[in-house]
Amino acid sequence: MWVLTKKIDVYTTNFYFVRLNAISSAKNLFMENKENTRRSFLGKMMMGAGAMATAPVLSGFTVAKKEEQMKNAIKKVRALGFQWETLDPFLFCVHHEDFFPKGNDEMGPDANLLSGRNLGSDFHIKDGWRMYHGKKIPGFPGHPHRGFETLTVVRRGMVDHADSKGGAGRYGDGDLQWMTAGRGLMHSEMFPLLNKDKDNPLELFQIWLNLPKSQKMTEPDYKMFWDEDIPKFDHENSAYMEGMTGELFGKKAPVPPKASWAHNPENYVGVYNIKIKPGKSFTLPATARGVNRTVYFYSGKSLTVEGQSIPEYHAADVEPDIDLRLTAGNDEVKILVLQGMPIAEPVVQHGPFVMNSRQEIQQAFEEYQQTQFGGWPWSRYDQVHDRSKGRFARYVDGSEEVRG
């Protein structure tokens, strides 16, 4: 084990071991039905009846094939914990949902609400929310990454970004931040409580997407996919969908960074958030053979996939190259779909670094000790921006986007 310099506070190390070791140990609750459907046909036919017999035989095989497809559509079902297990090319996904209270003058909760919390490593839900590694403002103060990308999809609420290259931003309410850590970057993700007169609910997904070996040492950067630019649409009055990455029903998401595994359409990387209306069915179209595809059922009471009931707050790894019929019960169902062609390279992950070998991990720690990946140009590690600022992004090259 390698020792970090004091530039990484204790919360940083703890955070990554909480995130990376919090995979649920729940056993697989899905048992595949092994009973094969059999059909029999009349054995002997008169010579003149051959043509007439063709249609029923083909029909029988078609029905049997469909039933076999339905039975084999689901590979595995597993329970979801704080950290969601993912398949290559993804590393993991976390679903944050906190019902933060009103904010004080520092954009944090009032001090009297912090008693009884393990400040600096507060991952236990209390009063409906957590402080994570924040001590005054909830969130994740400055910490390093190398060798992968983070996709932060904010469903509601706001996130303040700052990084060691001078990048900064405030985004939320449907925005997606795509950060390529590459050869090394420090960044902070804070959740400022902007509203002083009402509560500050926050919901987001953070998804870690691996980089192939050829791109792990690319220059770090980040990119904003604003809510206004992300395809969001109703489909056949049965489902509402958002395509954060990839293409769905002819709707294309913004183009990922060039270094990303998702940049090449032939890798079929997709991130889709889908709401199925009560009592409605929705068909997720097939993608390419060999793609890893997982359906995460994170909200709702009843979901079936090809007739198979999926327990609430469970994930199902599914066959990629068949159309999947998903049906909601009497309540709205929310699912997140992650898919992509596997990178199929060795993965060695230690804390905030993801490389292909132990030697590369050791090198990452040594380089961080020497350079701090450029240092921290901000006055505080839990950097937040002025309360009056709206949504904006300032990039490494000095350019800035303002969305209000």
C-alpha positions as CSV (number, residue, x, y, z in Angstrom):
1,M,0.0,0.0,0.0
2,W,1.3,3.4,-0.9
3,V,1.1,6.4,1.4
4,L,-0.4,9.6,0.2
5,T,1.0,13.0,1.1
6,K,-0.9,15.3,3.3
7,K,-2.2,17.1,0.2
8,I,-4.9,14.4,0.2
9,D,-6.9,14.7,3.4
10,V,-8.1,11.7,5.3
11,Y,-11.6,12.2,3.8
12,T,-10.2,11.6,0.3
13,T,-8.8,8.2,1.1
14,N,-11.8,7.2,3.1
15,F,-14.2,8.3,0.3
16,Y,-12.7,6.1,-2.3
17,F,-12.6,3.0,-0.1
18,V,-16.3,3.7,0.8
19,R,-17.3,4.1,-2.8
20,L,-15.2,1.3,-4.2
21,N,-15.9,-1.3,-1.5
22,A,-19.6,-0.7,-0.9
23,I,-20.7,-3.2,-3.5
24,S,-23.8,-5.0,-2.3
25,S,-23.1,-8.7,-1.3
26,A,-26.7,-9.6,-1.9
27,K,-27.1,-13.0,-3.6
28,N,-28.5,-13.4,-7.0
29,L,-32.3,-13.5,-6.5
30,F,-33.1,-14.6,-10.0
31,M,-33.3,-18.4,-10.7
32,E,-33.5,-19.2,-14.4
33,N,-36.4,-21.5,-15.3
34,K,-34.8,-24.5,-16.9
35,E,-37.9,-26.2,-18.2
36,N,-37.8,-26.2,-22.0
37,T,-41.0,-25.7,-24.0
38,R,-41.6,-28.6,-26.3
39,R,-43.9,-28.9,-29.2
40,S,-44.9,-31.9,-31.2
41,F,-46.3,-32.2,-34.7
42,L,-47.9,-35.0,-36.6
43,G,-45.3,-37.4,-37.8
44,K,-46.5,-38.8,-41.0
45,M,-48.0,-36.8,-43.7
46,M,-49.4,-37.8,-47.1
47,M,-47.3,-36.7,-50.0
48,G,-49.9,-34.3,-51.1
49,A,-50.2,-32.6,-47.7
50,G,-46.6,-31.5,-47.6
51,A,-47.2,-27.9,-48.7
52,M,-50.1,-27.5,-46.4
53,A,-48.0,-28.7,-43.4
54,T,-45.3,-26.1,-44.0
55,A,-47.1,-23.2,-42.5
56,P,-48.0,-24.8,-39.1
57,V,-44.5,-26.2,-38.7
58,L,-42.8,-22.8,-39.3
59,S,-45.3,-21.1,-37.0
60,G,-44.6,-23.6,-34.2
61,F,-40.9,-23.0,-34.5
62,T,-41.4,-19.2,-34.4
63,V,-43.5,-19.4,-31.2
64,A,-40.9,-21.7,-29.6
65,K,-38.1,-19.4,-30.6
66,K,-39.9,-16.4,-29.1
67,E,-40.5,-18.2,-25.8
68,E,-36.9,-19.3,-25.7
69,Q,-35.8,-15.7,-26.3
70,M,-38.0,-14.4,-23.5
71,K,-36.6,-17.0,-21.1
72,N,-33.0,-16.2,-22.0
73,A,-33.3,-12.4,-22.2
74,I,-32.1,-11.9,-18.6
75,K,-28.6,-13.1,-17.8
76,K,-28.5,-12.1,-14.1
77,V,-30.4,-10.1,-11.5
78,R,-28.8,-8.5,-8.5
79,A,-29.7,-6.2,-5.6
80,L,-28.5,-2.6,-5.7
81,G,-26.7,-1.0,-2.8
82,F,-25.2,2.4,-2.4
83,Q,-22.7,1.6,-5.1
84,W,-24.1,-0.1,-8.2
85,E,-22.1,-2.9,-9.7
86,T,-21.5,-2.3,-13.5
87,L,-20.0,-4.1,-16.4
88,D,-17.1,-3.3,-18.7
89,P,-16.6,-0.6,-20.0
90,F,-18.1,1.0,-16.9
91,L,-16.4,0.8,-13.5
92,F,-19.3,1.7,-11.1
93,C,-22.4,3.9,-10.7
94,V,-23.7,5.7,-7.6
95,H,-27.2,7.1,-7.2
96,H,-27.3,10.0,-4.8
97,E,-30.6,11.2,-3.5
98,D,-30.7,13.7,-0.6
99,F,-33.4,15.9,0.7
100,F,-31.2,18.8,2.0
101,P,-32.7,21.5,4.2
102,K,-32.6,25.3,3.7
103,G,-29.2,26.7,3.3
104,N,-27.4,29.2,5.6
105,D,-25.2,32.1,4.5
106,E,-22.4,29.7,3.7
107,M,-24.6,27.5,1.5
108,G,-24.6,24.7,4.0
109,P,-27.1,23.4,6.5
110,D,-27.4,25.2,9.8
111,A,-24.8,24.1,12.3
112,N,-27.3,22.7,14.8
113,L,-28.3,20.2,12.1
114,L,-24.8,18.7,12.0
115,S,-24.7,17.3,15.5
116,G,-24.5,13.5,15.7
117,R,-22.9,13.3,12.2
118,N,-19.4,11.9,11.4
119,L,-18.3,15.0,9.6
120,G,-15.7,14.3,7.0
121,S,-17.1,10.9,6.3
122,D,-20.9,11.1,6.7
123,F,-22.5,8.5,4.5
124,H,-25.3,7.5,6.8
125,I,-28.8,8.9,6.0
126,K,-29.9,11.1,8.8
127,D,-33.0,13.4,8.5
128,G,-33.0,12.4,4.8
129,W,-29.6,13.6,3.8
130,R,-25.8,13.1,4.1
131,M,-22.8,15.5,4.3
132,Y,-20.5,13.0,2.5
133,H,-17.0,14.4,2.9
134,G,-18.1,18.0,3.4
135,K,-17.8,19.5,6.8
136,K,-19.7,22.7,6.3
137,I,-21.1,22.2,2.8
138,P,-22.2,18.7,1.6
139,G,-20.2,17.1,-1.2
140,F,-16.7,15.9,-2.1
141,P,-13.9,18.4,-1.6
142,G,-10.8,18.4,-3.8
143,H,-9.5,14.8,-4.6
144,P,-7.5,13.3,-7.5
145,H,-8.3,11.0,-10.3
146,R,-6.4,9.2,-13.1
147,G,-7.1,6.8,-15.9
148,F,-10.9,7.1,-16.3
149,E,-13.9,9.4,-16.8
150,T,-16.7,10.6,-14.6
151,L,-20.2,11.2,-16.0
152,T,-22.2,13.2,-13.4
153,V,-25.9,13.3,-14.4
154,V,-27.8,15.7,-12.1
155,R,-31.5,15.1,-12.1
156,R,-32.3,18.0,-9.7
157,G,-30.4,20.4,-7.6
158,M,-27.0,22.0,-8.3
159,V,-23.4,20.9,-8.2
160,D,-20.3,23.2,-8.0
161,H,-17.2,22.0,-9.9
162,A,-13.6,23.2,-9.5
163,D,-10.4,21.5,-10.7
164,S,-6.6,21.7,-10.6
165,K,-6.5,23.0,-14.2
166,G,-8.6,26.1,-13.3
167,G,-11.8,24.7,-14.6
168,A,-15.0,25.7,-12.8
169,G,-18.7,25.4,-13.2
170,R,-22.2,25.2,-11.7
171,Y,-24.6,22.7,-13.3
172,G,-27.7,20.8,-12.5
173,D,-31.4,20.2,-13.2
174,G,-30.8,17.9,-16.1
175,D,-27.2,18.8,-17.0
176,L,-24.4,16.2,-17.5
177,Q,-20.8,16.9,-16.7
178,W,-18.3,14.7,-18.6
179,M,-14.9,14.8,-17.0
180,T,-11.9,13.1,-18.5
181,A,-9.3,12.6,-15.7
182,G,-6.7,11.2,-18.1
183,R,-3.2,11.5,-16.8
184,G,-4.3,13.2,-13.6
185,L,-6.7,15.8,-12.3
186,M,-7.9,17.0,-9.0
187,H,-11.5,18.2,-8.7
188,S,-14.2,19.0,-6.2
189,E,-17.9,18.3,-6.4
190,M,-19.8,20.3,-3.8
191,F,-23.6,20.5,-3.4
192,P,-24.3,24.2,-2.4
193,L,-27.6,24.7,-0.6
194,L,-28.6,27.8,-2.7
195,N,-32.1,28.2,-1.4
196,K,-32.4,30.0,1.9
197,D,-36.2,30.0,2.1
198,K,-36.9,26.4,1.0
199,D,-35.4,22.9,1.0
200,N,-32.7,21.9,-1.5
201,P,-33.4,18.4,-2.8
202,L,-30.6,16.8,-4.9
203,E,-30.6,13.7,-7.1
204,L,-27.7,12.6,-9.3
205,F,-26.0,9.7,-10.8
206,Q,-22.2,9.5,-11.0
207,I,-21.0,6.9,-13.5
208,W,-17.3,6.0,-13.8
209,L,-16.4,5.0,-17.4
210,N,-13.1,3.4,-18.0
211,L,-10.5,4.7,-20.5
212,P,-8.6,2.3,-22.8
213,K,-4.9,1.9,-22.2
214,S,-4.1,4.0,-25.2
215,Q,-6.0,7.0,-23.7
216,K,-5.3,6.7,-20.0
217,M,-2.6,9.3,-20.1
218,T,-4.5,11.8,-22.3
219,E,-4.6,15.4,-21.2
220,P,-7.4,16.0,-18.6
221,D,-10.4,18.1,-19.4
222,Y,-14.1,18.4,-18.8
223,K,-17.1,19.1,-21.0
224,M,-20.7,20.1,-20.2
225,F,-23.7,18.5,-21.9
226,W,-26.4,21.1,-21.0
227,D,-30.0,20.0,-20.3
228,E,-31.2,22.0,-23.3
229,D,-28.9,19.9,-25.6
230,I,-29.7,16.4,-24.3
231,P,-32.4,14.6,-26.3
232,K,-35.5,14.2,-24.1
233,F,-38.7,12.9,-25.6
234,D,-41.9,10.9,-25.2
235,H,-42.1,7.6,-27.0
236,E,-45.4,6.3,-28.2
237,N,-47.2,7.7,-25.1
238,S,-45.6,4.9,-23.0
239,A,-42.3,6.3,-21.8
240,Y,-40.3,9.4,-21.4
241,M,-36.6,9.1,-22.1
242,E,-33.4,11.0,-21.9
243,G,-30.4,10.1,-24.0
244,M,-27.3,11.3,-22.2
245,T,-24.9,9.3,-24.4
246,G,-25.4,7.3,-27.6
247,E,-28.4,7.1,-29.9
248,L,-31.9,5.9,-29.2
249,F,-34.9,6.0,-31.6
250,G,-32.8,8.2,-33.9
251,K,-32.1,10.8,-31.2
252,K,-28.4,11.4,-30.8
253,A,-26.8,12.7,-27.6
254,P,-24.0,15.3,-27.7
255,V,-20.7,13.9,-29.0
256,P,-18.4,12.6,-26.2
257,P,-14.7,13.8,-25.9
258,K,-12.3,12.3,-28.5
259,A,-10.3,10.3,-25.9
260,S,-13.4,8.6,-24.6
261,W,-14.4,5.0,-25.4
262,A,-17.8,6.4,-26.0
263,H,-16.6,8.7,-28.8
264,N,-16.5,5.8,-31.3
265,P,-20.1,4.9,-32.3
266,E,-18.9,1.3,-32.9
267,N,-18.5,0.9,-29.2
268,Y,-22.3,1.4,-28.7
269,V,-21.9,3.2,-25.4
270,G,-25.3,4.3,-24.2
271,V,-26.6,6.0,-21.0
272,Y,-30.4,6.3,-21.0
273,N,-32.7,7.4,-18.2
274,I,-36.2,6.2,-18.9
275,K,-39.6,6.7,-17.1
276,I,-42.3,4.2,-18.0
277,K,-45.8,5.4,-17.4
278,P,-48.1,3.4,-15.1
279,G,-49.5,0.3,-16.8
280,K,-47.6,0.9,-20.0
281,S,-45.1,-1.2,-21.9
282,F,-42.0,0.0,-23.6
283,T,-39.6,-1.8,-26.0
284,L,-35.9,-1.1,-25.7
285,P,-34.5,-1.8,-29.1
286,A,-31.7,-4.3,-29.6
287,T,-28.1,-3.2,-29.9
288,A,-25.0,-5.0,-31.2
289,R,-24.1,-8.5,-30.2
290,G,-21.2,-8.5,-27.6
291,V,-22.3,-5.3,-25.9
292,N,-22.7,-5.3,-22.1
293,R,-26.2,-4.0,-21.3
294,T,-27.7,-3.5,-17.8
295,V,-31.1,-2.2,-16.8
296,Y,-31.2,-0.6,-13.3
297,F,-34.7,-0.5,-11.8
298,Y,-34.2,2.3,-9.2
299,S,-37.7,3.7,-8.7
300,G,-41.1,2.2,-8.7
301,K,-42.9,-0.9,-7.4
302,S,-43.3,-3.3,-10.3
303,L,-41.3,-3.9,-13.4
304,T,-41.3,-6.9,-15.8
305,V,-38.7,-7.5,-18.5
306,E,-39.9,-9.9,-21.1
307,G,-42.4,-11.2,-18.7
308,Q,-39.9,-11.8,-15.9
309,S,-40.6,-9.8,-12.7
310,I,-37.6,-7.7,-11.5
311,P,-37.6,-6.8,-7.8
312,E,-37.6,-3.2,-6.8
313,Y,-34.1,-1.6,-6.6
314,H,-32.5,-4.4,-8.5
315,A,-30.4,-4.5,-11.7
316,A,-30.8,-7.0,-14.6
317,D,-28.0,-7.8,-17.0
318,V,-29.7,-8.5,-20.3
319,E,-29.0,-9.8,-23.8
320,P,-28.1,-6.9,-26.0
321,D,-29.1,-8.1,-29.4
322,I,-32.9,-8.7,-28.8
323,D,-35.7,-6.2,-28.4
324,L,-36.7,-6.0,-24.7
325,R,-40.2,-5.4,-23.6
326,L,-40.4,-3.6,-20.3
327,T,-43.7,-3.2,-18.5
328,A,-44.6,-1.0,-15.5
329,G,-47.2,-2.0,-12.9
330,N,-49.7,0.5,-11.5
331,D,-47.0,3.1,-10.6
332,E,-44.4,4.9,-12.7
333,V,-41.2,3.1,-13.1
334,K,-37.7,4.7,-13.5
335,I,-34.8,2.8,-15.0
336,L,-31.2,3.7,-16.0
337,V,-29.7,1.8,-18.9
338,L,-25.9,1.4,-19.2
339,Q,-24.5,-0.3,-22.2
340,G,-21.2,-0.5,-24.1
341,M,-18.8,-2.8,-25.9
342,P,-16.3,-4.0,-23.3
343,I,-12.8,-2.6,-23.4
344,A,-11.5,-6.0,-22.4
345,E,-8.3,-4.9,-20.9
346,P,-6.8,-5.6,-17.4
347,V,-8.3,-3.3,-14.7
348,V,-6.3,-2.5,-11.6
349,Q,-8.2,0.0,-9.4
350,H,-6.9,1.5,-6.2
351,G,-8.7,4.4,-4.6
352,P,-9.0,7.2,-7.1
353,F,-6.7,5.7,-9.7
354,V,-7.7,3.1,-12.4
355,M,-4.9,1.7,-14.5
356,N,-3.9,-1.6,-16.3
357,S,-1.2,-2.8,-13.9
358,R,0.0,-2.5,-10.3
359,Q,3.1,-0.8,-11.5
360,E,1.1,1.9,-13.2
361,I,-0.9,2.4,-10.0
362,Q,2.3,2.9,-8.0
363,Q,3.5,5.3,-10.6
364,A,0.2,7.3,-10.3
365,F,0.7,7.6,-6.5
366,E,4.3,8.7,-6.9
367,E,3.5,11.3,-9.5
368,Y,0.7,12.6,-7.4
369,Q,3.0,13.0,-4.4
370,Q,5.5,14.9,-6.6
371,T,3.1,17.2,-8.5
372,Q,-0.4,17.0,-6.9
373,F,-1.5,16.9,-10.6
374,G,-0.9,20.7,-10.9
375,G,-1.8,21.7,-7.4
376,W,-5.0,23.3,-6.1
377,P,-5.5,26.9,-7.4
378,W,-8.5,27.6,-5.2
379,S,-8.6,29.1,-1.7
380,R,-10.5,26.2,-0.2
381,Y,-10.8,22.5,-1.0
382,D,-14.6,22.6,-0.7
383,Q,-14.8,25.4,-3.3
384,V,-18.2,26.8,-4.1
385,H,-19.2,29.7,-6.3
386,D,-21.1,32.9,-5.5
387,R,-24.7,32.2,-4.6
388,S,-25.9,34.6,-7.3
389,K,-24.3,32.7,-10.2
390,G,-26.4,30.6,-12.4
391,R,-25.4,27.6,-14.5
392,F,-22.0,28.1,-16.1
393,A,-18.8,26.3,-17.2
394,R,-15.3,27.7,-17.4
395,Y,-12.9,25.5,-19.3
396,V,-9.2,24.9,-19.1
397,D,-8.6,27.1,-22.2
398,G,-10.3,30.0,-20.5
399,S,-13.5,29.9,-22.5
400,E,-16.8,30.2,-20.6
401,E,-20.4,29.2,-21.3
402,V,-23.2,30.8,-19.3
403,R,-26.7,29.2,-19.3
404,G,-28.3,31.1,-16.4
